[in-house]
Amino acid sequence: MGLLERTRKEWFILGIVLVIAVAKLEPAIGVKGGPLKPEITITYIAVSAIFFNSGLSLKTEELTSALMHVKLHLFVQIFTLVFFPTAIWLFLQALSVTPINEWLLKGLQTVGCMPPPVSSAVILTKAVGGNEAAAIFNSAFGSFLGIVITPLLLLLFLGSSSSVPFTSIFSQLFMTVVVPLIIGQIVRRHIKDWLERKKPPFGAISSCVLLMIIYTTFCDTFSNPNIDLDKFSLIIIVFIIFFVQLSFMLLTFLFSTRNNSGFTPADTVAIIFCSTHKSLTLGIPMLKIVFAGYEHLSLISVPLLIYHPAQILLGSVLVPTIKSWMVSRQKALKLTRQPKAPVKV
């Protein structure tokens, strides 16, 4: 991971901390009807801006080389959108008898329902030297699948607020996510050369807009005098998130390195990151749409806000170890494939 990219991620994590602090001090600014008018600026403009930006920056031509690796794609998407949420649901059945805040536990379930991110999994795969094309394809394809599958999973595991009909959820998602993505891709085709030459700061733009969304989400939380977020539950949730990430990274590693798996070491690297990372960029807007009107929406959002920087931090720490394994494994495979020299009699 480059120094600039790492610095941007660190600033983003710091930004999350700052917006939460500001939201706690002056929540009235970002609540419905406040000066920022989040019911308009966030619900429609900010969310659409993020996905228009994604459409502009996404290099779809880079994905063609990875299209034929169907087995890898199936593994990643099934693990991310089927196994992950189901395993979390089973895990939460055991945790439901503990004194951990029930809304934070529901937030853990929403984390499991999220698609892979477009950025962090690709960046970490590239830093290790893994199959970057596969990581790009699965992150992008997973995000597109998530537009349809994630709301279904959220409704299946958690239900929806009574104020948002099922059809309304998908129509709003289509207008604020799908349409801006398509428009962004169309615009990209006409200004591709300019984008390649100027290299606009797409990541920084999305991060700034996302911080604004996070800020208004927490404004809604702290404007509620009845909010109940105990420190014990929060600390336990942080430990659970790191435990889940490490466990699932190990699980994907073991499955993808079996003798009959058919995956190369570079494929395994892409699988580890793409299968276990979750999208904050798609997740927060999605939660605000699906759970619009929920009194505890911000508490439900907390685990995802923790999971995102945690996956970047943990992935960055593990990059040297995974890279060392991949290089040694590639060398070993190369040696076993070399033809043996004939023995002279």
N, C-alpha and C positions, 0 to 999 in steps of 0.2 A: 504494500500500500504506500503510495507516494506521500511525501511530507505534507504537501498542500492538501491532499484529500483527507489525511489523518487530522490535520489541524481543523479543517472544516467540520469534521465529525465531532471533534472535541468542543468546538464553539457551539455546535448545535445542541449537544448535551447540556452545556452551560446555559444556553438559551432556554431550554426547557425548565431548568431550575429557576431562572430569573422570571420567566413569565408566570410560573406558579406563585412565586413570591409576590409579584406585583398584583396578580389576581386576588391573592389573599388580603393585601392591603387595601385595594380599591376595586372591589368586584363590580360596583354599579356601572363602571364605564363599559364593560363588555357584556352586560346582560341584555336580554330582549328589551327594546325600547331605549337603551342607553345611547350615548353619543356615537358609538361604533355601528349601531344598527345591525347586530350580527344576524338577525333573522333574514336580512337581505344580503349584506356584504359577505357573510360566511356561508350561509346555506346555498347561495347561488353563485356569486362572483368568485369567492376564494376557492371553493372546491373545483369549479370549472377551470379556473386559472391553473391549478395544479396539473390537471389532466391534459389541458391544452399544451402546457409546458412539456409534459411527458411525451405527447404526440410529436412535438417539434424535435425533441432530443433523441427519441428512440430510432436507432439505425436498423430498420427492418431488413435491409439488404444483408446485414451481418448474420442473420438468423438462418439463411437458406442452407448453409453448410451443415447445420445441426438438425435439419428437419427429419432425416432418415434414421436417426438414432432413437427409434420408437421405444425400445425396451427401457432405455434410460428415462425417457420422458414419462412413461407410464409409472415407473417406480417412484419418481419424484412427485408427480401429481397425486397418485393414490396415497402415498405416505403423508403428503401435506394436507390434502383435503378430505381424506377418509380416515386413515389410521390415527393421525395426530388429534383431531377433535374427539374421536371415539375414546382414545386412551385417556385424554384429559377428563372426559366425562366420567369414566370409570374411576379415575383417581379422585375426582371431586366427590364421588359418592362416599368414599371413606373419610374425606375431610369435612363433610357436612355435619358430622357429629362433634367437631371441634369448635372452640369459641372464636374461630377466625371469622371476621366480618363477612356475612353472606354475599354482599354486593361485590366485594373484592374477589370472592370465589367465582361469582358469575363472570367477573372480568377475566379471570383465567380461562374460562370456557370460551369467551369471545376471542382471546388470543389464539386458541386452538383452531378456531374457524377461519382465521385470516389466511389469505394467499401469500406466496413468497414476495419479497420486495424486489423492485427493479434494480436497486443500487447496491446494497451492502453485500449480498451474496455474490454478485458479479465481481465487485471490487476485491473481495477476499479470495475468490477463486483465481483471479488474475494475479494477485500478490503471491500466491503459492505456486502458480504456474500450471494450474489444472486446466480442464477443458472449458475454456472461457466461452466458446460458442454455445455449448450445451447449457451453461449457466445463464447466458443471455436469453436463449430461447425459453428455458423453463421459467425464468423470472417473468419475462414478458407474457408468455402464454398462460402462466399461473395467475397473473394479474387480470388478464382478460376472462379466464374461467371464474375468478373470484367475484367479478361483477355480478355473475348469475348465481354461483354456488354458495358464496359466503352469506348472502342474505337468507338463502334457504336453510343453511346450517344454523344461523343465528335464530331463525324462527323455529327450527326443529328443536334445538337444545334449550332455548331461553324464552321463546315466544316474543311477541311484539307489543308495543304500547297500543292501547285500544284506540288511540286517536289517529293512528296511521294505518290505513287499509293496505292489504297486500299489494293491490294493483298500484297504489300511490307510491309505494317503496320503489318498485321497478321502473315506473315512469320517471320518477325523480332521478334515480340512478342513471337511467338512459340519457336523460337530458344534461345531467351535470358531469357524467363520467364518459359514456360512450361517444356522444356527439363531439365534445371537446377533443377527445383523443383522435377521432377520425379527421376533424378539421385541422388539428395539429399536423397529422401525417400528410394531408393534402397540401398544406402550406409549405411543409418541409420539402416536398418534391419541387416546388417552384423557387425556393431560396436555398437549396442544398449547398451550392457552391459558396454562398455568402456565409452560411453557418459553419462550414468546414474551415473557412478562412478566418473568421472572427472568433469562433468558439465562445459563444455567449455563456455566462455562468448559470446554466440551467439548474444545477444542484443548489446553488445559493438562493436562487429565486424560489424554488419549491420549498426549501427549508424556511425561508422568511414567511411565506404564506402559511405553511404548516404551523409555525410558531404562533401565528395570529389565531389559527383555528384552535390550537391547544389552549391559548390564553382565554378565549371566550368560553371554552368548555369548562375551565376551572373557575371562571367568573360565576358561571351558573351554580357551581358547587358551593363556593364560599359566600354567595348571596343568600343561601339557604341556612337559616339559623338552627335548623334541626340536624345538620350534617353530623355524622358520627364516624370519624375515622381514627381508630385507636392505633397507637404506635406499635403495639404488639402484633396486630394483624398485618400492618405494613411491613415490618421487619421479616415476619414469617413468609409473606408473599415474595419478598426479594429472594430469600433463600430457596423457596420452591421454584422460582423462575430459573435460577442458575442450575438447580438440580435437574429440572426438566430439560434444559438446553444440553447439558453435559450428557445426560442419559440418552437423549435422542440422537445426539451426534455419535455417541459410541454405538448405538443400535444400527444406525445407517452405515457406519464404518464396517461393522461385523457382517451385515447382510451383503454389502457391495464388494467385499473382499473374499467371499467364498470362492472355492475353486471353480465351481460351475456357474458363477454369476455372469461371466462374459463382459465384465467391466474392466477397463484399464485403470491404473492408478490415477491418471488425470481425470477419468470419469468419476472415480470415487470422491475426489476433492469437490467436484461440482455437486455431487449428490449430497455430501455432508452439509454444505452451506445452503443449497437451495431447498433441501427438505426440512431444515430446522429453523430457518429464518422466517420472520413474519413481517408483513408490510404495515408500517405506521401511516404512510402517505395515503393508502387506500383505506386503512382501517378506521382512523378517526372520522373522516367524512362519512364512511359507511355507518358507523355507530350512531352518528348524529342524525342520520336519515332513518335508520331502522328503529332506533329507540327515542325518536323525537317525542317529547312530552314526559319521558321517564324522569321522576324526581331524583333518582340516583345515577343518572347517566355518567356523571363525572367520576363517581366511584367505580363504575364498571370500566371506565377508560383507563384507570390508574395502572393495572397490570400491563396493558399494551404499551403505555408510556414508559414503563420500567423495562419491558422486554426488549424494546428497540435499542436503547443504548447498551443494554447488557449483551445483546448478541454481537454488537460491534466490538465491545470491549473484550469479550471472551474470544471471539474470532481472531482479533488482532494478537492476543496473547498466544494463541495456538498456532498462528501462521508458521513460525520457525520449525515447530515440532512436526506439523503436517507436511511441510515442504521437505524436511529431512527424510521423513518416511517415504514420500513419493519418489524422491530421487534415488534412494537406495533400492526401492522396490522396482523401479524402472531398470536400474542397472542389473539387478538379479534376473529379471525377465529377459533382458537382452542377452545375458550370458547363457541362459538355458536354451535360447533359440538358435544360438550359433552352432553350425555343424561341427561335429567332432572331426579332428584331423585323423586320417588313417594311420594305423600303427604299422611301422616298418618292421618286417621280420628279418 
